[in-house]
Structures are given as structure tokens and as C-alpha cells.
């Protein structure tokens, strides 16, 4: 997608071959260039259309020295902030299609995407329901829990990082999604999103909301059993809010 302001974003679309003429949609916010990977892990999505949005950052992400990390901060911050208008571009596209059920557009943010999804949903009322998968509030504590730095360097680095991304702090936005339904899925063994800050995000959300805890660690894209548990929890919620029928299911590929 290309925006009038020069913003460019990559998304991956899965359209069902069968089903009603108008399909419900799940927009997935993942990580850098993760959209195609997420789509690949989904098999039969029944009548659902899936659109996976890549984080709009094109720079290096692996094997970074401390100096490399500092040098990419401006571009990474801009890409983070651009995720909100990027999602709006995607919603413009979906609303322009004739085969989308615009009353059932779910935004699902997982891990990194779960930290951005509240800001997107708060800014965009065309999102009709939100799923926060393995997310948390208080970005300073989230960053501190995930930085591979020494105990001495970690606190100031986490504070600096939280200042940079403060416009997206999930705790600022999660309450603004109500009265649209919100689903939280968290793992009791998730060290990347510790229990206390996960609960802080849950508590800050308005109704209607559903919170589910599974005996899982953080997201594992390569584990089929992990996917099965997550998809079943999401399916139960979608049935509860009337977005799926009890006989529908997302079926993983063999």
C-alpha cells in the first residue's frame, strides 16, 4: 500500500474460496516482515479473510551492536508511529472492497503487535473488536523485561526506550476501545510479558472484555500445539461475541 504522504506498507491477504459473499476480516499486527509467516501458519480460516500487516520498518534487526541499536532508533521510532496510519490505509482498502463484512473487522495484535494494537483501535472506530495476544501495559517495564543488557544498564535503557515510544503506551489507549469488545490472551509462563504488567493492561480496559490465561510461555510461531491452543481460545471468544458460529473453526495446516 502507498499513502499520499509517502508512507509505504506491506500487507499479506488471505481470501477464503468459499463462504458468504461478505467475509469477516481479522487484521493481524505482527513484527518486522512477519505478515507472510503468520499467513503461512494458518490453514482453513473458514469464511474469514485474514490480512497480516508488516511493521513498516526496513532496517536491520539482528546481530546489532550497542552502537547499531542506537543508530536505528530514529527509523524504528518513526516506523512504530507509522503503524497507526498504516492500519488506517489497510482499513480504507478493506472498506473499498465489496466482499468485506464491515461489521466484523477484528484487530489482533500478538506480542510486539499487541503493544501497538490499543493505539490503532482507539484511533480507528472501523475496528469493531480487538484481540490482544500476549501483550502488556507500561512500556518501560516491558522493555526492561526484554532488553539483553546488564542489570546496571537495563533500567536507564528501558526508561530511554519508553520515552521514545511513549506516544504508543498501551495504558493510554486500552480504555478508549470500549464499548467495543476486547479479548486478552496471556501466558502464565510468559517472561517477556510478566504477569503484573499484563494484568495492568487487562484492568485498564473497559467492558465488554474477556481475559484468558493459558499455561504457555511467549509466542512460539514454530509450535503447532501453541497455535492450536491460541486459535481455540480466540474461536471461543469470537463465538461469544457473535462473530463466529459454534460449528466454525480455524484449521491449522498439516
Secondary structure as UniProt FT lines:
FT   TURN            4..5
FT   STRAND          11..14
FT   STRAND          23..29
FT   TURN            32..33
FT   HELIX           35..41
FT   TURN            46..47
FT   STRAND          49..53
FT   HELIX           66..96
FT   STRAND          100..110
FT   HELIX           112..123
FT   TURN            125..126
FT   STRAND          129..133
FT   HELIX           139..146
FT   HELIX           151..164
FT   HELIX           166..168
FT   HELIX           170..173
FT   HELIX           174..176
FT   TURN            178..179
FT   STRAND          181..187
FT   TURN            188..189
FT   HELIX           195..204
FT   STRAND          209..214
FT   TURN            221..222
FT   HELIX           224..240
FT   TURN            241..242
FT   TURN            246..247
//
